[in-house]
């Protein structure tokens, strides 16, 4: 079973940056696409960014040009570099399977809280 551990969140002022990391267990990492998702209070969880096994990336319109998803196969880790953060980016951030994966989502990890102050 895949286990996900997110880290790197925190409190940052608007305009600041954070780098999130997600370490995955299991040998499927190299053949899987991956995604970063977020859930703000009172809102549905939404896709933020995704990366395929070949490195092709997609982003939500709200984060294009500010966030960058990347992966390091040797460390079974996926990253989300977040720049020019806005208060609207405040949410709990999660990593999981690619949104188009036929196998669906894995059990969600604890996530990492990102809070952006104005």
Order of alpha helices (4+ residues) and beta strands (2+ residues): beta-beta-beta-beta-beta-beta-beta-beta-beta-beta
